[in-house]
Amino acid sequence: MPSFTRLIRFESAEDGQIYFADLGADVVEPPSEGTQVRAYASLDDRLAGKAEKTVTLGKVMTSQYVS
């Protein structure tokens, strides 16, 4: 089963779409806006390892919890 170590959800600077990227175990700080990352349009694509695309990191999305 594919796995990830540091998953982020972010908006692409190019097209404003939401993507997922695994930053990898060696990354301590999140990348800054404008950094190019390998990303996937959905979490399912990421888990399947298909449709990878290089995009420019825009706004990182935060998790929202409902209490």
PyMOL Python script that loads the backbone (N, CA, C, O; Angstrom):
from pymol import cmd

cmd.read_pdbstr("""\
ATOM      1  N   MET A   1       0.848  -1.184   0.000  1.00  0.00           N
ATOM      2  CA  MET A   1       0.000   0.000   0.000  1.00  0.00           C
ATOM      3  C   MET A   1       0.890   1.243   0.000  1.00  0.00           C
ATOM      4  O   MET A   1       1.789   1.352   0.834  1.00  0.00           O
ATOM      5  N   PRO A   2       0.657   2.173  -0.912  1.00  0.00           N
ATOM      6  CA  PRO A   2       1.440   3.409  -0.933  1.00  0.00           C
ATOM      7  C   PRO A   2       1.223   4.196   0.358  1.00  0.00           C
ATOM      8  O   PRO A   2       0.146   4.159   0.955  1.00  0.00           O
ATOM      9  N   SER A   3       2.249   4.891   0.765  1.00  0.00           N
ATOM     10  CA  SER A   3       2.129   5.697   1.975  1.00  0.00           C
ATOM     11  C   SER A   3       2.745   7.072   1.733  1.00  0.00           C
ATOM     12  O   SER A   3       3.308   7.347   0.673  1.00  0.00           O
ATOM     13  N   PHE A   4       2.623   7.917   2.736  1.00  0.00           N
ATOM     14  CA  PHE A   4       3.241   9.238   2.673  1.00  0.00           C
ATOM     15  C   PHE A   4       3.734   9.593   4.065  1.00  0.00           C
ATOM     16  O   PHE A   4       3.317   8.993   5.055  1.00  0.00           O
ATOM     17  N   THR A   5       4.622  10.570   4.131  1.00  0.00           N
ATOM     18  CA  THR A   5       5.188  10.969   5.420  1.00  0.00           C
ATOM     19  C   THR A   5       4.738  12.353   5.858  1.00  0.00           C
ATOM     20  O   THR A   5       4.387  12.547   7.022  1.00  0.00           O
ATOM     21  N   ARG A   6       4.742  13.314   4.949  1.00  0.00           N
ATOM     22  CA  ARG A   6       4.319  14.683   5.271  1.00  0.00           C
ATOM     23  C   ARG A   6       3.437  15.201   4.136  1.00  0.00           C
ATOM     24  O   ARG A   6       3.914  15.805   3.176  1.00  0.00           O
ATOM     25  N   LEU A   7       2.158  14.950   4.276  1.00  0.00           N
ATOM     26  CA  LEU A   7       1.199  15.303   3.239  1.00  0.00           C
ATOM     27  C   LEU A   7       0.705  16.734   3.449  1.00  0.00           C
ATOM     28  O   LEU A   7       0.348  17.121   4.562  1.00  0.00           O
ATOM     29  N   ILE A   8       0.689  17.512   2.364  1.00  0.00           N
ATOM     30  CA  ILE A   8       0.096  18.844   2.423  1.00  0.00           C
ATOM     31  C   ILE A   8      -1.005  18.957   1.376  1.00  0.00           C
ATOM     32  O   ILE A   8      -0.981  18.286   0.344  1.00  0.00           O
ATOM     33  N   ARG A   9      -1.956  19.811   1.665  1.00  0.00           N
ATOM     34  CA  ARG A   9      -3.043  20.149   0.732  1.00  0.00           C
ATOM     35  C   ARG A   9      -2.874  21.625   0.448  1.00  0.00           C
ATOM     36  O   ARG A   9      -2.781  22.426   1.377  1.00  0.00           O
ATOM     37  N   PHE A  10      -2.833  22.001  -0.824  1.00  0.00           N
ATOM     38  CA  PHE A  10      -2.536  23.386  -1.150  1.00  0.00           C
ATOM     39  C   PHE A  10      -3.216  23.828  -2.432  1.00  0.00           C
ATOM     40  O   PHE A  10      -3.684  23.013  -3.227  1.00  0.00           O
ATOM     41  N   GLU A  11      -3.257  25.123  -2.609  1.00  0.00           N
ATOM     42  CA  GLU A  11      -3.785  25.728  -3.831  1.00  0.00           C
ATOM     43  C   GLU A  11      -2.609  26.034  -4.748  1.00  0.00           C
ATOM     44  O   GLU A  11      -1.601  26.593  -4.315  1.00  0.00           O
ATOM     45  N   SER A  12      -2.744  25.669  -5.999  1.00  0.00           N
ATOM     46  CA  SER A  12      -1.696  25.928  -6.981  1.00  0.00           C
ATOM     47  C   SER A  12      -1.673  27.405  -7.359  1.00  0.00           C
ATOM     48  O   SER A  12      -2.721  28.032  -7.517  1.00  0.00           O
ATOM     49  N   ALA A  13      -0.485  27.946  -7.501  1.00  0.00           N
ATOM     50  CA  ALA A  13      -0.338  29.339  -7.918  1.00  0.00           C
ATOM     51  C   ALA A  13      -0.722  29.514  -9.387  1.00  0.00           C
ATOM     52  O   ALA A  13      -1.148  30.597  -9.787  1.00  0.00           O
ATOM     53  N   GLU A  14      -0.577  28.453 -10.198  1.00  0.00           N
ATOM     54  CA  GLU A  14      -0.878  28.571 -11.632  1.00  0.00           C
ATOM     55  C   GLU A  14      -2.371  28.593 -11.933  1.00  0.00           C
ATOM     56  O   GLU A  14      -2.855  29.466 -12.653  1.00  0.00           O
ATOM     57  N   ASP A  15      -3.101  27.622 -11.373  1.00  0.00           N
ATOM     58  CA  ASP A  15      -4.494  27.472 -11.792  1.00  0.00           C
ATOM     59  C   ASP A  15      -5.517  27.582 -10.660  1.00  0.00           C
ATOM     60  O   ASP A  15      -6.718  27.478 -10.905  1.00  0.00           O
ATOM     61  N   GLY A  16      -5.055  27.792  -9.426  1.00  0.00           N
ATOM     62  CA  GLY A  16      -5.966  27.948  -8.302  1.00  0.00           C
ATOM     63  C   GLY A  16      -6.644  26.658  -7.853  1.00  0.00           C
ATOM     64  O   GLY A  16      -7.510  26.682  -6.979  1.00  0.00           O
ATOM     65  N   GLN A  17      -6.253  25.528  -8.451  1.00  0.00           N
ATOM     66  CA  GLN A  17      -6.836  24.239  -8.090  1.00  0.00           C
ATOM     67  C   GLN A  17      -6.165  23.691  -6.823  1.00  0.00           C
ATOM     68  O   GLN A  17      -5.045  24.073  -6.482  1.00  0.00           O
ATOM     69  N   ILE A  18      -6.869  22.795  -6.141  1.00  0.00           N
ATOM     70  CA  ILE A  18      -6.342  22.175  -4.934  1.00  0.00           C
ATOM     71  C   ILE A  18      -5.573  20.912  -5.317  1.00  0.00           C
ATOM     72  O   ILE A  18      -6.031  20.113  -6.134  1.00  0.00           O
ATOM     73  N   TYR A  19      -4.392  20.745  -4.709  1.00  0.00           N
ATOM     74  CA  TYR A  19      -3.537  19.585  -4.944  1.00  0.00           C
ATOM     75  C   TYR A  19      -3.041  19.028  -3.620  1.00  0.00           C
ATOM     76  O   TYR A  19      -3.101  19.692  -2.585  1.00  0.00           O
ATOM     77  N   PHE A  20      -2.546  17.783  -3.674  1.00  0.00           N
ATOM     78  CA  PHE A  20      -1.924  17.123  -2.542  1.00  0.00           C
ATOM     79  C   PHE A  20      -0.489  16.798  -2.908  1.00  0.00           C
ATOM     80  O   PHE A  20      -0.204  16.436  -4.049  1.00  0.00           O
ATOM     81  N   ALA A  21       0.424  16.925  -1.941  1.00  0.00           N
ATOM     82  CA  ALA A  21       1.817  16.577  -2.181  1.00  0.00           C
ATOM     83  C   ALA A  21       2.409  15.971  -0.919  1.00  0.00           C
ATOM     84  O   ALA A  21       2.079  16.377   0.196  1.00  0.00           O
ATOM     85  N   ASP A  22       3.282  15.001  -1.107  1.00  0.00           N
ATOM     86  CA  ASP A  22       4.031  14.416  -0.003  1.00  0.00           C
ATOM     87  C   ASP A  22       5.401  15.078   0.006  1.00  0.00           C
ATOM     88  O   ASP A  22       6.164  14.954  -0.952  1.00  0.00           O
ATOM     89  N   LEU A  23       5.708  15.774   1.082  1.00  0.00           N
ATOM     90  CA  LEU A  23       6.981  16.496   1.163  1.00  0.00           C
ATOM     91  C   LEU A  23       8.149  15.573   1.467  1.00  0.00           C
ATOM     92  O   LEU A  23       9.299  15.937   1.219  1.00  0.00           O
ATOM     93  N   GLY A  24       7.883  14.399   1.994  1.00  0.00           N
ATOM     94  CA  GLY A  24       8.942  13.446   2.317  1.00  0.00           C
ATOM     95  C   GLY A  24       9.433  13.587   3.745  1.00  0.00           C
ATOM     96  O   GLY A  24       9.225  14.613   4.392  1.00  0.00           O
ATOM     97  N   ALA A  25      10.076  12.556   4.219  1.00  0.00           N
ATOM     98  CA  ALA A  25      10.520  12.485   5.612  1.00  0.00           C
ATOM     99  C   ALA A  25      11.639  13.458   5.948  1.00  0.00           C
ATOM    100  O   ALA A  25      11.790  13.840   7.108  1.00  0.00           O
ATOM    101  N   ASP A  26      12.424  13.865   4.965  1.00  0.00           N
ATOM    102  CA  ASP A  26      13.574  14.721   5.226  1.00  0.00           C
ATOM    103  C   ASP A  26      13.232  16.197   5.359  1.00  0.00           C
ATOM    104  O   ASP A  26      14.074  16.984   5.789  1.00  0.00           O
ATOM    105  N   VAL A  27      12.025  16.585   5.001  1.00  0.00           N
ATOM    106  CA  VAL A  27      11.622  17.991   5.048  1.00  0.00           C
ATOM    107  C   VAL A  27      11.223  18.358   6.471  1.00  0.00           C
ATOM    108  O   VAL A  27      10.369  17.709   7.075  1.00  0.00           O
ATOM    109  N   VAL A  28      11.857  19.416   7.005  1.00  0.00           N
ATOM    110  CA  VAL A  28      11.566  19.872   8.364  1.00  0.00           C
ATOM    111  C   VAL A  28      10.581  21.032   8.336  1.00  0.00           C
ATOM    112  O   VAL A  28       9.628  21.059   9.115  1.00  0.00           O
ATOM    113  N   GLU A  29      10.805  21.980   7.452  1.00  0.00           N
ATOM    114  CA  GLU A  29       9.946  23.151   7.301  1.00  0.00           C
ATOM    115  C   GLU A  29       9.144  23.029   6.013  1.00  0.00           C
ATOM    116  O   GLU A  29       9.654  22.525   5.013  1.00  0.00           O
ATOM    117  N   PRO A  30       7.897  23.484   6.026  1.00  0.00           N
ATOM    118  CA  PRO A  30       7.134  23.442   4.775  1.00  0.00           C
ATOM    119  C   PRO A  30       7.752  24.369   3.729  1.00  0.00           C
ATOM    120  O   PRO A  30       8.346  25.388   4.082  1.00  0.00           O
ATOM    121  N   PRO A  31       7.618  24.030   2.460  1.00  0.00           N
ATOM    122  CA  PRO A  31       8.173  24.890   1.410  1.00  0.00           C
ATOM    123  C   PRO A  31       7.422  26.221   1.364  1.00  0.00           C
ATOM    124  O   PRO A  31       6.267  26.310   1.780  1.00  0.00           O
ATOM    125  N   SER A  32       8.080  27.227   0.864  1.00  0.00           N
ATOM    126  CA  SER A  32       7.462  28.549   0.770  1.00  0.00           C
ATOM    127  C   SER A  32       6.660  28.675  -0.529  1.00  0.00           C
ATOM    128  O   SER A  32       6.843  27.904  -1.471  1.00  0.00           O
ATOM    129  N   GLU A  33       5.773  29.662  -0.549  1.00  0.00           N
ATOM    130  CA  GLU A  33       5.006  29.935  -1.758  1.00  0.00           C
ATOM    131  C   GLU A  33       5.967  30.148  -2.913  1.00  0.00           C
ATOM    132  O   GLU A  33       7.025  30.758  -2.751  1.00  0.00           O
ATOM    133  N   GLY A  34       5.593  29.643  -4.078  1.00  0.00           N
ATOM    134  CA  GLY A  34       6.428  29.792  -5.264  1.00  0.00           C
ATOM    135  C   GLY A  34       7.325  28.598  -5.532  1.00  0.00           C
ATOM    136  O   GLY A  34       7.932  28.509  -6.599  1.00  0.00           O
ATOM    137  N   THR A  35       7.418  27.672  -4.575  1.00  0.00           N
ATOM    138  CA  THR A  35       8.226  26.472  -4.747  1.00  0.00           C
ATOM    139  C   THR A  35       7.487  25.477  -5.642  1.00  0.00           C
ATOM    140  O   THR A  35       6.280  25.282  -5.494  1.00  0.00           O
ATOM    141  N   GLN A  36       8.203  24.858  -6.560  1.00  0.00           N
ATOM    142  CA  GLN A  36       7.584  23.841  -7.400  1.00  0.00           C
ATOM    143  C   GLN A  36       7.635  22.501  -6.682  1.00  0.00           C
ATOM    144  O   GLN A  36       8.672  22.106  -6.149  1.00  0.00           O
ATOM    145  N   VAL A  37       6.496  21.805  -6.675  1.00  0.00           N
ATOM    146  CA  VAL A  37       6.386  20.502  -6.024  1.00  0.00           C
ATOM    147  C   VAL A  37       5.678  19.519  -6.943  1.00  0.00           C
ATOM    148  O   VAL A  37       4.900  19.913  -7.813  1.00  0.00           O
ATOM    149  N   ARG A  38       5.957  18.235  -6.741  1.00  0.00           N
ATOM    150  CA  ARG A  38       5.235  17.177  -7.454  1.00  0.00           C
ATOM    151  C   ARG A  38       3.952  16.936  -6.686  1.00  0.00           C
ATOM    152  O   ARG A  38       3.985  16.700  -5.478  1.00  0.00           O
ATOM    153  N   ALA A  39       2.828  16.991  -7.370  1.00  0.00           N
ATOM    154  CA  ALA A  39       1.537  16.968  -6.686  1.00  0.00           C
ATOM    155  C   ALA A  39       0.507  16.146  -7.447  1.00  0.00           C
ATOM    156  O   ALA A  39       0.721  15.728  -8.585  1.00  0.00           O
ATOM    157  N   TYR A  40      -0.616  15.930  -6.773  1.00  0.00           N
ATOM    158  CA  TYR A  40      -1.728  15.145  -7.309  1.00  0.00           C
ATOM    159  C   TYR A  40      -3.026  15.904  -7.095  1.00  0.00           C
ATOM    160  O   TYR A  40      -3.182  16.601  -6.093  1.00  0.00           O
ATOM    161  N   ALA A  41      -3.949  15.773  -8.022  1.00  0.00           N
ATOM    162  CA  ALA A  41      -5.220  16.498  -7.948  1.00  0.00           C
ATOM    163  C   ALA A  41      -6.149  15.938  -6.880  1.00  0.00           C
ATOM    164  O   ALA A  41      -7.058  16.634  -6.427  1.00  0.00           O
ATOM    165  N   SER A  42      -5.936  14.696  -6.474  1.00  0.00           N
ATOM    166  CA  SER A  42      -6.776  14.108  -5.431  1.00  0.00           C
ATOM    167  C   SER A  42      -5.932  13.215  -4.542  1.00  0.00           C
ATOM    168  O   SER A  42      -4.845  12.781  -4.921  1.00  0.00           O
ATOM    169  N   LEU A  43      -6.449  12.952  -3.364  1.00  0.00           N
ATOM    170  CA  LEU A  43      -5.760  12.039  -2.459  1.00  0.00           C
ATOM    171  C   LEU A  43      -5.756  10.626  -3.036  1.00  0.00           C
ATOM    172  O   LEU A  43      -4.786   9.888  -2.860  1.00  0.00           O
ATOM    173  N   ASP A  44      -6.828  10.247  -3.718  1.00  0.00           N
ATOM    174  CA  ASP A  44      -6.876   8.932  -4.372  1.00  0.00           C
ATOM    175  C   ASP A  44      -5.771   8.795  -5.419  1.00  0.00           C
ATOM    176  O   ASP A  44      -5.127   7.749  -5.508  1.00  0.00           O
ATOM    177  N   ASP A  45      -5.547   9.856  -6.220  1.00  0.00           N
ATOM    178  CA  ASP A  45      -4.459   9.827  -7.205  1.00  0.00           C
ATOM    179  C   ASP A  45      -3.117   9.673  -6.504  1.00  0.00           C
ATOM    180  O   ASP A  45      -2.254   8.923  -6.963  1.00  0.00           O
ATOM    181  N   ARG A  46      -2.939  10.387  -5.386  1.00  0.00           N
ATOM    182  CA  ARG A  46      -1.677  10.292  -4.627  1.00  0.00           C
ATOM    183  C   ARG A  46      -1.455   8.875  -4.123  1.00  0.00           C
ATOM    184  O   ARG A  46      -0.361   8.327  -4.254  1.00  0.00           O
ATOM    185  N   LEU A  47      -2.497   8.284  -3.546  1.00  0.00           N
ATOM    186  CA  LEU A  47      -2.372   6.931  -3.010  1.00  0.00           C
ATOM    187  C   LEU A  47      -2.125   5.906  -4.103  1.00  0.00           C
ATOM    188  O   LEU A  47      -1.437   4.911  -3.877  1.00  0.00           O
ATOM    189  N   ALA A  48      -2.687   6.141  -5.299  1.00  0.00           N
ATOM    190  CA  ALA A  48      -2.484   5.238  -6.435  1.00  0.00           C
ATOM    191  C   ALA A  48      -1.192   5.545  -7.188  1.00  0.00           C
ATOM    192  O   ALA A  48      -0.743   4.736  -7.999  1.00  0.00           O
ATOM    193  N   GLY A  49      -0.591   6.703  -6.927  1.00  0.00           N
ATOM    194  CA  GLY A  49       0.637   7.087  -7.616  1.00  0.00           C
ATOM    195  C   GLY A  49       0.425   7.400  -9.079  1.00  0.00           C
ATOM    196  O   GLY A  49       1.305   7.146  -9.902  1.00  0.00           O
ATOM    197  N   LYS A  50      -0.750   7.959  -9.422  1.00  0.00           N
ATOM    198  CA  LYS A  50      -1.026   8.254 -10.830  1.00  0.00           C
ATOM    199  C   LYS A  50      -1.327   9.740 -11.015  1.00  0.00           C
ATOM    200  O   LYS A  50      -1.710  10.434 -10.074  1.00  0.00           O
ATOM    201  N   ALA A  51      -1.148  10.202 -12.225  1.00  0.00           N
ATOM    202  CA  ALA A  51      -1.456  11.583 -12.627  1.00  0.00           C
ATOM    203  C   ALA A  51      -0.646  12.620 -11.846  1.00  0.00           C
ATOM    204  O   ALA A  51      -1.165  13.671 -11.472  1.00  0.00           O
ATOM    205  N   GLU A  52       0.632  12.312 -11.605  1.00  0.00           N
ATOM    206  CA  GLU A  52       1.499  13.284 -10.938  1.00  0.00           C
ATOM    207  C   GLU A  52       1.738  14.481 -11.842  1.00  0.00           C
ATOM    208  O   GLU A  52       1.864  14.336 -13.058  1.00  0.00           O
ATOM    209  N   LYS A  53       1.799  15.666 -11.241  1.00  0.00           N
ATOM    210  CA  LYS A  53       1.980  16.903 -11.993  1.00  0.00           C
ATOM    211  C   LYS A  53       2.889  17.826 -11.186  1.00  0.00           C
ATOM    212  O   LYS A  53       2.778  17.876  -9.961  1.00  0.00           O
ATOM    213  N   THR A  54       3.776  18.550 -11.842  1.00  0.00           N
ATOM    214  CA  THR A  54       4.597  19.538 -11.153  1.00  0.00           C
ATOM    215  C   THR A  54       3.874  20.873 -11.201  1.00  0.00           C
ATOM    216  O   THR A  54       3.564  21.386 -12.277  1.00  0.00           O
ATOM    217  N   VAL A  55       3.606  21.433 -10.018  1.00  0.00           N
ATOM    218  CA  VAL A  55       2.883  22.699  -9.913  1.00  0.00           C
ATOM    219  C   VAL A  55       3.595  23.609  -8.926  1.00  0.00           C
ATOM    220  O   VAL A  55       4.434  23.162  -8.144  1.00  0.00           O
ATOM    221  N   THR A  56       3.252  24.886  -8.969  1.00  0.00           N
ATOM    222  CA  THR A  56       3.844  25.870  -8.068  1.00  0.00           C
ATOM    223  C   THR A  56       2.963  26.035  -6.840  1.00  0.00           C
ATOM    224  O   THR A  56       1.762  26.282  -6.950  1.00  0.00           O
ATOM    225  N   LEU A  57       3.568  25.897  -5.683  1.00  0.00           N
ATOM    226  CA  LEU A  57       2.863  25.999  -4.421  1.00  0.00           C
ATOM    227  C   LEU A  57       2.333  27.408  -4.221  1.00  0.00           C
ATOM    228  O   LEU A  57       3.069  28.390  -4.311  1.00  0.00           O
ATOM    229  N   GLY A  58       1.049  27.482  -3.951  1.00  0.00           N
ATOM    230  CA  GLY A  58       0.412  28.751  -3.613  1.00  0.00           C
ATOM    231  C   GLY A  58       0.087  28.736  -2.138  1.00  0.00           C
ATOM    232  O   GLY A  58       0.982  28.606  -1.303  1.00  0.00           O
ATOM    233  N   LYS A  59      -1.171  28.866  -1.814  1.00  0.00           N
ATOM    234  CA  LYS A  59      -1.622  28.900  -0.425  1.00  0.00           C
ATOM    235  C   LYS A  59      -1.781  27.485   0.124  1.00  0.00           C
ATOM    236  O   LYS A  59      -2.477  26.659  -0.467  1.00  0.00           O
ATOM    237  N   VAL A  60      -1.132  27.208   1.260  1.00  0.00           N
ATOM    238  CA  VAL A  60      -1.288  25.915   1.924  1.00  0.00           C
ATOM    239  C   VAL A  60      -2.602  25.939   2.686  1.00  0.00           C
ATOM    240  O   VAL A  60      -2.888  26.878   3.428  1.00  0.00           O
ATOM    241  N   MET A  61      -3.397  24.894   2.492  1.00  0.00           N
ATOM    242  CA  MET A  61      -4.696  24.799   3.142  1.00  0.00           C
ATOM    243  C   MET A  61      -4.511  24.145   4.515  1.00  0.00           C
ATOM    244  O   MET A  61      -3.712  23.221   4.670  1.00  0.00           O
ATOM    245  N   THR A  62      -5.256  24.634   5.503  1.00  0.00           N
ATOM    246  CA  THR A  62      -5.156  24.063   6.838  1.00  0.00           C
ATOM    247  C   THR A  62      -6.332  23.138   7.088  1.00  0.00           C
ATOM    248  O   THR A  62      -7.378  23.254   6.450  1.00  0.00           O
ATOM    249  N   SER A  63      -6.152  22.239   8.004  1.00  0.00           N
ATOM    250  CA  SER A  63      -7.238  21.331   8.393  1.00  0.00           C
ATOM    251  C   SER A  63      -8.272  22.100   9.190  1.00  0.00           C
ATOM    252  O   SER A  63      -7.944  23.018   9.942  1.00  0.00           O
ATOM    253  N   GLN A  64      -9.508  21.717   9.017  1.00  0.00           N
ATOM    254  CA  GLN A  64     -10.598  22.339   9.769  1.00  0.00           C
ATOM    255  C   GLN A  64     -11.291  21.235  10.561  1.00  0.00           C
ATOM    256  O   GLN A  64     -11.706  20.215  10.010  1.00  0.00           O
ATOM    257  N   TYR A  65     -11.401  21.463  11.841  1.00  0.00           N
ATOM    258  CA  TYR A  65     -12.042  20.487  12.709  1.00  0.00           C
ATOM    259  C   TYR A  65     -13.340  21.064  13.229  1.00  0.00           C
ATOM    260  O   TYR A  65     -13.421  22.243  13.572  1.00  0.00           O
ATOM    261  N   VAL A  66     -14.349  20.220  13.282  1.00  0.00           N
ATOM    262  CA  VAL A  66     -15.647  20.635  13.822  1.00  0.00           C
ATOM    263  C   VAL A  66     -15.761  19.999  15.200  1.00  0.00           C
ATOM    264  O   VAL A  66     -15.572  18.793  15.356  1.00  0.00           O
ATOM    265  N   SER A  67     -16.073  20.821  16.199  1.00  0.00           N
ATOM    266  CA  SER A  67     -16.190  20.259  17.546  1.00  0.00           C
ATOM    267  C   SER A  67     -17.630  20.226  18.000  1.00  0.00           C
ATOM    268  O   SER A  67     -17.916  19.783  19.113  1.00  0.00           O
TER     269      SER A  67
END
""", "prot")
cmd.dss("prot")
cmd.show_as("cartoon", "prot")
cmd.util.cbc("prot")
cmd.orient("prot")
